[in-house]
Amino acid sequence: MPDVGPPAPGADLADLPIADAADPTAEAADAADPTDVDGVDDASPVTDGAPADVDPDLPRFRLAYVPGATPGKWATVWHERLPDVRLELVQLEAAAVGPALEAGEADAAIGRLPVDKDVFSAIPLYEETSVVCFSRDHLLAALAEDEAVSSADIAEDPVWVPADDVLFAAHPVPGTVPADPDGNALDPLATTADVVATVAANVGVAVLPMSLARLHRRKDVTYRPLLDGPMAPVGLVWPIDRTTDLVEELIGIVRGRTVNSSRGRGGPSSRPTPDGASDGGTDNKRANSGVKNSAKGVPGGAKGRSGGGRSGTKAGTRGGVQRGKGARPAPKAKKKGKGR
């Protein structure tokens, strides 16, 4: 179901958008969608995944995310690694992410790129493919499920661009500008949901990131990938001057670092060994090698001899360490007395 929130009191449930479970095109696109990076359906509302008994007095970290983004898997990892910090997920429109971060209303965000690099740090996460949304009565609906379209295919169609558009700030809009019967350009519609509802009436098409097409899916609207359409990059964004330990933890989570490689407060502590080796790796190798450089009675194992390490190893492998049945022990070295 789209993330529309609870219905208003007295609202007719029949007026709510309905998920198109029988749309084979949607299913095929969902299976091949590279933006579904965390295994959560983009058309499903996302909660913060916090356990019900989380103490509300715990310190909190507020992660904003734009419509279409699905931070569910990352939230789950956060709760596993940082149970003493409450993660709050807040959905914001793409244009509201920057002001919310600057005002301290969010600590970081899964937002649309690019951002102002003088104010924000950003890590690219993935790029979304753009798709053309149209009514099931449109001519393009006759295309096969796996067939894409190009801008030339919609050159004569009115293309509705919502006021909350995230694709065409730096790209030309394909198609024609929606106009009234007298040829006067119509004002942009306010939201992506308004655009999809208008497209459903077969009075034009819309170009959207795939996640938003899925989020606002309807029974009477379908879509196909746009071959030459703009991409919609998504990234982790936070204020440059607030790169805290918790932000570092989040960076490690979205980048897939294990808890042992985290750079935040959950990272591994150093465990020096007495001889300076890390985690006993060198000592383990020596213990497993079966080589005793200082073995008694092994030629080359005595102190002070030139090349003792090399000859000691050779002697140890042949005489000092028995290998299998019938292995002959190393001959004992004759003691040399004074004057002999």
N, C-alpha and C positions, 0 to 999 in steps of 0.2 A: 504494500500500500504506500502511496506517496506520504511524505512527511507533512501532513496537513494539520496535525494536532487534534485534540478532541473536538467533536462537533459542538456548536453553540447550543444552549438550552432551547428546545423547541424546534431545532433545525430538522429538515427533512433529510433522512439518511440517503434517500434516492438521489439527492443533488450532489453528493460527494463523488469525487473521481473514483473510478473503479479500476483496479489492476487488471491488465489484460493477460490473464493466465493462458489464454488459448492462442496467443500471437506467436507463431513459429519463428517469424523474423526476429522478434525481440529475444526469443530464446537463443537463436543462433548468434545474434550480436552479443548477448550477455556472455556466452561461452567464450567468445573471442575477444572480449573487452580487456585491453591491457590496463585500464584504469582500476580494475577491481583487484587492487593489490593486496587487500587484507582479507579476502575471502568473504566479505560481507556484501549482501545485495545492496546496490546503491539505491534501490527503490524502497528500502526498508528504513524506518526511522531509527536513529542511533541513540542509545542511552549511554550514560557514562559507565555502565557495567560494574559500578561499585557494589560490594556486598551490602545487604540490607542493614546489617548491624554496624556499619562504619560510624565511628564517633564523629559527630558534626563539629566537635571542638578541635579536631586535628588540623594541623596546618594544611592549606589547600593550594592547588596549582590549577589555574583556569586555562583550559585549552579551547580556543575558538576554532570553528571549522565552517567552511562555506557549504551551501546546499550542493549536494552531489558527492561531497567527500564523505568517506566512511572510516572514521578512526577507531572502530570497534576493537580490532585486533590489537592495536597499539595500546588502547586503554586497558585491555586485559593484561598485557605484559606489564604495564605500569603498576596495576594493583598487585601483581605477583611480586614485583621487585621492591616496591615502595609502599608497603601496607600502612605505614605511618604518615603518609601524605595523601590527602583526599584529592582525587582528580575530578574536576568539574568540566564537563563538555558543554560548550555554549555555541549554538548555531547562529551565525551572523551572515547577512548579505555580504557579497564580495566587497562592495564599496565601503562597508562599515568596519572591516577588519583593521585597516590602518588606524583610524581614529580610536578604536577600542584599545589597540596596543599602546598607542601614545598616551592615552588617558589612564593606563594601568588597569583597565577593566578586564584585560586578558593578559596572561604571561607569555603566550605563544599562540600560533594559529596555523592550521592547515588552510592555506589561502591561495588565491590566484596570483600568478607571476606575470610580469615583473613587478618589483616594488622599488621604492626610493632607496637606493643603496647608501645614501648619506644618513638615513634614519634607521633602516632595518637590515638585519642579516637574513639571509635566505639560503636554504638548501633545496635544490630541485628534487622532487620525488618522482614524478611521472608526467607525461603529456597525454591529454585526452584527444581522441579523434572527434572531429565535428561531423554531425549528421544532419540530413535534411528531414524535417518532420512535415507530414502532409496528411490530408484526410484519406481514408480508405476508398473514397470515391474519386480520388485524383488519378490521373493517367499513370503516374509513376508507381502506383500501387500494383500495377500489373507486372512489375519487374520481379525477377526471381529473388528468393530470400537472400542469396549471397551476392547479388549484383549491386554495384555501387553506381552513383550518379556523379556528374560533373557540374560545374557552374553553368556550362552551356545548356544543360538539360533544364535549368530553371531560369534561363535568361529572360523569358517572357512572363514569369510568375511574379506577383507582388511578394516581396520578402519582408515579413514582419520582424522588426528588431525591437526587443523590449528595452525599457529604460534601464533595467538591471543587466544589460548585455555584458558578456565577458569575452567576446570574440573579436569584435570589429573596431576596437579603439585604434588599431594601427593597420587595419586591412580594409580594402574596399568591399562593400556589401554587394553580393551578386543579385541578379534579378532587377526588378523595378521597384520604385517606391510606392507603397500603398496609397491610393488616392480615392476621392469621392467621385460620383458620376460626372461631376463638372471638371475633373482633372486636378483638383486641389489636393496637395499632399496632406495626408492624415497625420495627426500627432502620434508619436510612438506610444505603444501600450505600456502600462506601468510595470508589469511583472512578466516573468517567463510563463507563469501559469495562465495569465490573460492571453498571451500569444498562442499557447497550445490550444486553449479553448476556441480562439478565433480560427485557427487552422482547421479545427475539427469541422467547421462549417463550410470547408472547401472554398475559402475566399483568399487563398494564398498559401505560402509555405513559410517555414521558419528554419533557421540554421542554428543549432545549439550544440554544446558539448554533449557527448553521448550520455554522461552521467545525469545531466539535467533532462534529457529526453526520456531516460528511464525513470527518473524521479517523478516526472509529471505524466507518466504513461496513462493512456486512455484506450478504451475499447475501439473508439472511432478514429484513432490516429495511429499511424505507423511511421517508420523512418528507414532510411538507407544511408550508409556512409557517403560522405562527400569527398571525392578523390582529391580535389584541389582546394579544399577548405582549410581555414586556419586551424592551427593546433591550440589547445588550451592547457598550458603548463600549470602544474600545481606544486607547491612547495611548503616546507616548514619555515615559518617567518617569526621573527622575534626582534625586539628593539636592540640595537647595537649596544647600548649602555646597560642592558640588563641580561647579560649572558651569565646566569647564575648556575650553581651546581645542579639545580633541578632542570634547567634548560639543557645542560650537558647530558643529564640522564635521558631526557626525551630525544635528543639527537642520537644517542646510542641506540635507543629503542627503534626509531624509525629507520635507522641505517642497518638494523639487524645485528648489532653487536651482541655478543653473549654477555652475561653478567660479569664474567671474569675479565672481559676486555673493556668494560665500561670506563669512561673517563670521569664520571661523576662520583658522587659520594659512595656509590655502591661498588666501586672498582676494587680489585684485589689489593691486599696489603702486601708489602714486600716482605719476603721471608728469607733474609740472608742466613747462610750456613756459616759455621765457624771458620771455614777456610775460604769464604767469599764466594763459593759456588752457589748458583741459584737452584733452589728446590732439590739439592742433592743429585742433580743430573750427572755430574762428573763422577761423584763417588759411586753412584749406582753402576756406571759403566765399568769402573775399576773393579767393583765387587763381582760383577758378572763375567769379567774377562777370564778369570782363573789364572791370571798372571801374577806371580809374586816376585817382584824384582829383588826383594831382600831375602829370598828363601835361603835357609842354611844349606850349605853344601852344593849350591848350584853355581857352576862356573859363570863368572860374569856378574854374579849378584852381589859380590863384595863391594864395599865402599871404595871409592877412590880410583877404580879402574877406568881407563879411558873407554868410552862407548858402553858403559855398564848397562844402560837402559836397553840398548838394542840387543846385546848379547844375552842379557838376563831374560829377555822375552823369548829368545830362541831356545835357550836352555830350559826355560819353564815349560814350554810347549812340548818338548821332546822327553825330558826326564823328570822335571819337578812335578808335573801333573800326569797321573796315569790315565790312559784312555782305553777303556775296554778290558776284557779278560786277557790275561797273559802278558799284560804290559810290564816290561821290565823296569824296576826302579832305577833311578839314576845312580851311577857308581859314586861311592863316596870319595870325595877328594882326599888325597893323602895330606896329613898334617906335615908341615915343614918345620923342623926344629932348627934351633940356632946352630950355626956352624956346619950344617949339612949341605 
